Amino acid sequence: MGALIDWISQPQTHGNLLIVAMPGVGDVGKLAIDAVNTELDAEPIARILHPTLPPLARLDENGLLVPPHILLSRVEIDGKEVFTLTGDAQPMTPEGQHELAVTVLELFEGGEVLVLAGMSAEAQRKEVFSITSSSSYRIELESMGVDVRRDEPKAGVIGMAALITAIGPIKNVKTSCTIATTVGNSADPVAAQFLLETIRKWWSLPLPVPIDATARLAAKLKEIHPQKADDLVSELSESPDSIYM
């Protein structure tokens, strides 16, 4: 059984721009997309379900039980339709991650996908850079002023971030992964904000860059663990794998 798409509305996605992030190191990409969705009142478009997502169903704001899924949403940025994709978890198997990555890319055939991620690094290193899997697209990105690296991450990339970025050209999608360095052992809203600021500059995309990211993080923790939110700030997205993005 593959992915199941539960459409809320069904707009044209082919040829459009998608910004995607899954939970990972420092939750950098996910925090960035959550902030954009909140600031721009994102419209939910579809829930994408897969049997290898963790089997945890949660209650929504109406008290209804919702199956585990990743959420495709639509926002308007400077009059342009842009889609976002994120979720609370990635599929738990390589096969599931591959199937879900291919499903996402097929929805955006002929378009562009920006993957956002974090990479563990020393505390003093504060950088943002991109990688891609197409030499022609790399030339295009570099002409825009994007810092496209050829020699890192040295250990490679795993997870949905890796597969969406690497498979993109096979599915006729221009894909890149833009990475912010982070200490990586806790949620890092500062790195998420730096990531958004850099995407704004490189892609000339006027994304909102909220200044209250830390407050948003605290509020999220309070919803999940109302009795011990303060104690969990450093535990929300702890990951032992330095390249799991």
C-alpha positions in Angstrom: 0.0 0.0 0.0 1.4 3.4 -1.0 0.5 6.9 -0.2 -3.1 8.0 0.2 -4.0 11.7 -0.6 -7.0 13.1 1.2 -7.8 16.2 -0.8 -9.5 19.1 1.1 -9.4 21.1 -2.1 -7.6 20.2 -5.3 -5.7 23.1 -6.9 -3.2 22.8 -9.7 0.1 21.8 -8.2 2.1 20.9 -11.3 4.6 23.5 -12.2 4.3 25.3 -8.9 6.7 26.1 -6.1 6.7 23.9 -2.9 8.6 24.5 0.3 9.0 21.4 2.4 10.6 20.4 5.7 10.3 17.4 8.0 11.3 17.0 11.6 15.1 16.7 12.0 18.2 18.2 13.4 17.1 21.2 15.5 13.7 21.1 13.8 15.1 24.0 11.8 13.2 23.5 8.6 10.0 22.5 10.3 10.0 25.6 12.6 10.6 27.8 9.6 7.6 26.3 7.7 5.4 26.3 10.7 6.2 30.0 11.1 5.3 30.8 7.5 2.1 28.8 7.7 1.1 30.7 10.8 2.0 34.2 9.6 0.3 33.8 6.3 -2.8 31.8 7.5 -2.0 28.8 5.3 -4.9 27.1 3.7 -4.8 23.3 4.1 -5.0 21.6 0.7 -4.4 17.8 1.4 -3.5 15.3 4.0 -1.0 12.8 2.7 -1.1 9.5 4.6 1.3 6.6 4.5 1.2 3.3 6.4 4.8 3.7 7.6 4.1 7.0 9.4 4.2 6.5 13.2 0.7 5.1 14.2 -0.3 8.0 16.4 -3.6 9.7 15.7 -4.2 13.1 17.4 -7.2 15.1 18.2 -7.6 18.2 16.1 -8.9 21.7 17.1 -12.5 20.3 16.8 -11.9 17.3 19.0 -11.9 14.9 16.1 -9.3 12.1 15.7 -7.0 12.8 12.8 -4.9 10.0 11.2 -1.1 10.5 11.0 -0.2 12.5 7.9 1.9 15.2 6.4 0.0 18.3 5.5 0.1 20.1 2.1 -1.0 23.8 2.4 -1.2 26.8 0.2 -0.2 30.4 1.0 0.0 33.6 -1.1 3.3 35.4 -1.1 3.3 38.8 -2.9 0.5 37.7 -5.1 2.1 34.3 -5.9 0.7 30.9 -5.0 3.2 28.9 -3.0 2.7 25.5 -1.4 4.2 24.2 1.9 4.5 20.7 3.2 5.4 19.5 6.7 4.4 17.0 9.3 5.0 15.9 12.8 7.0 12.8 11.7 8.7 11.1 8.8 7.9 7.6 7.6 9.7 5.0 9.7 11.1 2.9 6.9 13.4 3.7 3.9 10.7 2.3 1.6 8.1 4.6 3.1 10.3 7.6 2.8 11.0 6.8 -0.8 7.3 6.3 -1.7 6.3 9.5 0.0 9.1 11.5 -1.6 8.1 10.2 -5.1 4.4 11.0 -4.4 5.3 14.6 -3.5 7.5 15.1 -6.5 4.8 13.7 -8.9 2.4 16.4 -7.5 4.9 19.1 -8.5 6.2 17.8 -11.8 7.6 20.6 -13.9 7.9 22.8 -10.8 10.4 23.6 -8.1 10.8 22.2 -4.6 12.8 23.9 -1.9 13.7 21.6 0.9 14.7 23.2 4.3 16.8 21.4 6.8 19.3 21.6 9.6 22.8 20.2 10.0 24.7 19.7 13.3 27.8 21.8 13.6 29.9 23.6 16.2 28.2 26.3 18.1 30.3 29.0 16.6 29.5 28.0 13.0 26.4 29.9 11.7 26.0 29.3 8.0 23.3 28.6 5.4 24.1 26.9 2.1 22.3 24.8 -0.5 22.9 21.5 -2.3 21.2 20.2 -5.5 21.2 17.1 -7.7 21.2 18.8 -11.1 24.2 20.5 -12.7 22.0 22.7 -14.8 19.9 23.8 -11.9 23.1 24.4 -9.9 24.2 26.9 -12.5 20.8 28.6 -12.3 21.0 28.8 -8.5 24.5 30.2 -8.5 23.5 32.9 -11.0 20.8 33.9 -8.4 23.5 34.3 -5.8 22.8 31.0 -4.0 25.7 29.5 -2.1 25.6 26.0 -3.6 28.2 23.7 -2.0 29.9 20.8 -3.7 31.8 19.3 -0.7 29.3 19.1 2.1 27.5 17.7 4.0 30.5 15.4 3.9 28.6 12.4 5.5 25.7 12.8 3.1 22.0 13.4 3.8 19.3 10.9 4.8 15.5 11.0 5.2 12.9 12.8 3.2 15.1 15.8 2.7 17.7 13.6 0.9 15.2 11.7 -1.2 13.1 14.6 -2.4 16.2 16.5 -3.3 18.0 13.6 -5.0 15.1 12.2 -7.0 13.8 15.5 -8.2 15.5 15.6 -11.6 14.2 12.1 -12.4 10.6 13.4 -11.9 11.2 16.6 -13.8 11.3 18.8 -10.7 14.0 21.3 -9.9 15.0 20.5 -6.3 17.4 21.9 -3.8 18.0 21.5 -0.1 18.9 24.6 1.8 20.6 23.8 5.1 21.2 25.9 8.2 23.9 24.8 10.7 22.8 24.3 14.3 24.1 22.7 17.5 21.4 20.2 16.8 20.6 18.8 20.3 17.5 21.1 20.8 15.0 22.9 18.7 16.7 26.0 17.2 14.3 28.8 16.3 17.3 31.2 15.8 18.6 29.0 13.0 15.1 28.7 11.5 14.9 32.5 11.4 18.3 32.7 9.7 17.2 30.1 7.2 14.0 32.1 6.3 16.0 35.3 6.0 18.4 33.6 3.6 15.6 32.1 1.5 14.1 35.5 1.2 17.3 36.9 -0.2 18.4 34.1 -2.5 15.0 33.4 -4.1 13.7 37.0 -3.9 10.7 35.4 -2.1 9.2 37.8 0.5 8.6 35.1 3.2 7.6 36.4 6.6 10.4 36.3 9.1 8.7 36.3 12.6 10.7 37.7 15.5 8.9 35.7 18.1 10.1 32.3 17.1 11.1 31.4 20.7 7.6 32.3 22.0 6.0 30.2 19.3 8.2 27.2 20.3 7.3 27.6 23.9 3.6 27.7 23.0 4.0 24.6 21.0 5.7 22.8 23.8 3.0 23.9 26.2 0.3 22.4 24.0 2.2 19.0 23.9 3.3 18.9 27.5 1.3 21.6 29.5 2.9 20.6 32.8 6.6 20.8 31.9 6.9 23.1 28.8 9.9 24.9 30.2 11.9 21.7 30.9 11.3 20.4 27.3 12.7 23.3 25.2 16.0 21.4 24.9 14.3 18.0 24.3 11.7 18.6 21.6 13.7 17.4 18.6 16.8 15.8 20.0 18.5 13.6 17.4 21.6 11.4 17.7 22.2 11.5 14.0 24.2 14.6 12.8 23.0 14.3 9.2 19.4 13.4 9.8 17.6 16.4 8.2 
